[in-house]
């Protein structure tokens, strides 16, 4: 029997499915997960959603404003204290993807207390076993919590059971949801008392340092602090939530999963990031020589350069491309703490700098358009339509920049964006853009109710043209902190 020890309230549907699995019900989609827990000990259940990158995307690591929304897909995790010093992790369903669903680790290997375990050692340890490397996103939280000084020594191990409805490698942050769920669960189990932003910062460190993916912070912040039916506006300098913008009535932000998997650790994303930081290093060097403008005596982020200042003062400094060896010989390392320049690689520089500089401006205007369009005190429908169309044009411009400035487009996502633009506002579509790390993955779409009359045929034509089946993400749900947690006990 399963007892809920906290107020259940209104729960997302996936939580009820997880409850059934904990209760060992015969119709559970995920099997008798409750058998993996001990009786009578509390089980903390947390939930972390996927996210839709509406604007900003990969400019987050350059200090851009980004605009994100939580989706109705999520990771659910149950966590319970153990009597030994083991970390036992089960992820339901990953076996069909060729991965091992069960991983058991020694707690003292992850967080050795008085001993020293650096992040690089742990990263290499996980990478040597590809079938269980996914566990780094979860178990890495133990290492980071101790490494960053939040736990001296974990008093006991933990059983962690995960169920996810988020497709992998489609650009909606399945990794960040895993990290936030794990960090949130450990926070509760061990009584660490972290706030939401600290959860996000530490979860990003798991991905950067233990997994080895050079992601920015927008995904973790949205998974943790996003709220249902609102766009989270985040200034990534390094992580200031500006506001939660209500989505205007009758407007929908949805995702179309192109079916083309992408990889945040892939060279296209990483090289684009390195090129941007090479440009930042070149501009900083120019400033140190006494050529900086009065408004920019020191430049922390590329996105603090206005577009006019960039054209007037810095564009001519940046080479179209530069070999890693030539860069290192003159400038040394970049300011990026999570990537390294390869001397044998030639990097695009100017275009990789231009994307975040212009994307920050686009996102700033985009958020203002959405905010004004949702202003119920000014119900001018013609004005609202103009604002939404302007926001859509900015999404199309962002998509172009992904492909032509960053080299992160994909034939399939370009097909979706192009066909949506052809259908246009008359069919209910305001705008569309590739999301996240690009190079495939999910397209974010903004539109009115009318667009739903055209989506089935659009996806049908997409399949006929590409031979790939697309998938819709159409709902929103609470972020991890908005959901909170539930406590259960098996009796």
Secondary structure, 3 states (H helix, E strand, C coil): CEEECCCCCCCCHHHHHHHHHHCCCCCCCCCCHHHHCCCCCCEEEEEEEEEEEEECHHHHHHCCEEEEEEEEEEEEEEEEECCCCEEEEEECCHHHHCCCCEEEEEHHHHCCCCCCCCHHHHHHHHHCCHHHHHHHHHHHHHHHHHHCCCCCCCCCCEEEEEEECCCCCCCCCHHHHHHHHHHHHHHHHCCCCCCHHHHHHHHHHHHHHHHCCCCCCHHHHHHHHCCCCEEEEEECCCCEEEEEEECCCCEEEEEEECCCCCCCCCHHHHHHHHHHHHHHHHHHHHHHHHHCCHHHCCCCCHHHCCHHHHHHHHHHHCCCEEEHHHHHHHHCCCCCCCCCCCCCCEEECHHHHHHHHHHHHHHHHHHHHHHHHCCCCCCCHHHHHHHHHHHHHHHHHHHHHHHHCCCCCCHHHHHHHHHHHHHCHHHCEEEEEECCCCCCCEEEEEEEHHHHHHHHHHHHHHHHHHCCCCEEECCCCCCHHHHCCEEEEEC
